[in-house]
Amino acid sequence: MTFQDIFQSSFLENISSVSIPDMLLSLALAFALGMFIFLIYKKTYAGVMYSSGFGVTLLALTMITTLVILAVTSNVVLSLGMVGALSIVRFRTAIKEPLDIAFLFWAIAAGIVLAAGMLPLAVIGSLAIGAVLLLFANRKPHVRPYIAVLQCDGPASEKEAVAYLNAKVQRCVVKSKTVQQGRVELDLEVRLKNDQTDFINALAELDGVSSAVLVSYNGDYMG
């Protein structure tokens, strides 16, 4: 191989396979779509603790996917090798919120469609998905469920507390019951008639009730 053959190799030919304006435009649009996905994620997040790192990951994932698809579309041989290389990648991070999976696929799909040159589909599709998530993700139920945790001294105080609770709330269902020597602990799912929670104060003052706790929950971590 001569010195001239080196400069005529396929590696150097691939340098100009994607023009610099196309690269910059694609990455800029990917950044804009990634920022839009990040803002929708931040607006619709309803978990226990918000993670800004995951939002930045959505932004980076959109740009990285665009970069990969640009390389794939410019060289058919490279696309086959990249499929084999990416097939060995394994992600071990647990997804805590089910909605996070939708955001991950959204970021990947936006990067793929954008790098394929389908700009209207990427923009209009992202706007439609964002509108749907804003409409349904933060939609609150008409009656918010609560968990009432009661500690009673015995069966008599237990019956009195449950009867009082049934009279003050819209719905009361026993979720769990723990009985120990001289103590009964109840976990009850309750639906309030209104936003007033003063009844829990009166419930704690009943004879035989040593503790009364009211906790709001979304139904995902208690069956």
N, C-alpha and C positions, 0 to 999 in steps of 0.2 A: 504494500500500500504506500503510495507516494504522499507527499505533503499536500498536494492538490486534492487527492481523494479524501483526505480527512475533512477538508472544508466543504466537500460535496456530499458528506454523509447525511443520512436521514435525520440525525439529531439536529443539525443546524437548519435543515429545511423546516423542521417543526417549529422553529422559533417564530417564523412569520405566518404560521398557519392560522392564528387568530390575531387580528389587527389590534393595535393598542387602543384606538378609539372604541372598538367593540368591547374590549376588556373593561375599560374605564366606565363606559355606559352601563354595561351589565352589572358591574359591582356597585355602581351608584344606585341603580334601581333596586338591586338586592338589599342594599343598606336601607333604602326608603321603605321597602316592604317589610324588612325585618324590624324596623322601628315601629311600623304600624302593628305588627303582630305583638311586639313587646308591650306597646301601650294597651292593646286589647287585653292581653294577659294580666297586666297590672290592674286594669279597670274591673275585670270580671273575677279576680281571684277571691275565693271564699273559704280558703283553708284556715288552718290554725295559725301558721306562721308563714309570712310572705318571704320568698327567697328571691332576692334581686339577681343572684347568680344564675338562676334558671332563666330569667328574662333575658339576660345578656347572652345565654346559650342559644336562645331562639334567634336572636339577631345574628350571632356568629354562624349558626347552622344554616340560615338562609344564604349567607354569602359563601360559605364553604361548598354548599350544594351547587350553587351557580358556578363556582370555579371548577368543580369536578365535571359538571355536565358540559361546560365549554370545552374542556379538554377532550371529553369523550366524543362530542359531535365533530371535532376537527380531525379525528383520526380513528378509523374503524378498528385497526389493529390494536390501538391503545385501549379502546373501549372493551375489547375482549379480555385483555390483561387486567384492566381495572376491576372488572366484574369478579375475576378470580381473587384479586387482592382484597377487595372489600368483603368477600364472602367469609373471610377468616376473622373479621372484626367482631368482637363480642362486647356487649355493654352489660355491666354488672350493677349499675346504679338502679335502685328500686324507685319506681314511680309511685309516689304517695297519693296523689290525687288523680282520679280517672280522667279528668278534663285535661290534665297535662299531656296525655297521650295524643289528644286531638291537636294540641298546639305544636307538638313535635312533628306530627305528620303534615300539619299545615305549613310549617317552616320548610320542610323538605320538599313538599309539592310546589310551593311558591318558587323555590330555587330552581327546580327542574323545569317548570313551565317557562320561567323567565329566561333561563339559559337556552331553551329551545327556540326562542324568538317569538313566543306567543305572548307579547306584552299586554294586549287587551284582555286576554283570558286571565293572566296573572293579576292584573289590577282589579278588574271587575269581580273575579272570583274571590279575591281577598276582601274586597269591600262587602260582598254578600255574606261571606263567612263571618266577618267581624260584626255585621249587623245582627246576624242570627245569634251569635254568642252574647252580644250586649242585650238582646231581647230576652233570652231564655236563661242565661247563666246566673244572672243576679235576681231572677224572679223568686220572690219570697212566697212561701205557702200562706194561705189565708189564716190558719191557726198554727202557731209555732209550738212544737212539742217541748215539754220540759220533763226532767226527771226529778222526782221528790224522793229524798233519802230520809227515812224515819228510823229512829231508834227508840224502841218502847221497852217498858219493864216487864211486860207479860201479855198474854192473850187478851185480857180485858181492855187494857190501854190500846192495844193494837186495833181492836174492833172499833173503839171509840174514835181513834185517829182516822181510820179509813172512812168511817161514816161521816165524820166532819169534812174530810177532804172531798168526798163524793158530792156533798151539798154545796161546796164552794167552787168546783171546777166543772167544766163541760164534760170531760171524760177522764176516767181514772182506771188504769189497767196495771195489775201487778206484774212486774218484769222478773223480779227475783226476791227470794225470802231466805234469810239466814237466821237460824235459831241457835242460840247459845244458852248456857246456864243463866237463867234470870234475865235474858235480853233477847229481843226480837228486832232484827233489822230488815226493813222493807225498801225495795227500789220500785217505784211506781211511775209509769208514764202518764203524765197529765196534760190535758189541753185546757188552757185558761179560757174563761168566758170573756175577759177583757185583759187589759194590760196591768191591772192591779194585782200586786203580790203581797198585800198586807195580810192575807189569810195565813201565810206561812208563819207570821209572828204569833198569831193567836194559836196556831197549831202547836208551836213549840212550848206554849204555856199550859197546855192541857196536862192533867194529872197522869203521870206514868210515861210521858213523852220526854225523853232526855235530850233529844237533838232532832232538828228538822232543817233540811238543806234542800234548796231548789236550784237546779242546774239546767241551763238551756243547752240543747244539743240538736244536731242536724240529722240524726238517725243513721250516720255512717259508722260510728264506732260503738254502738250499743244495740243489740238486737232485741 
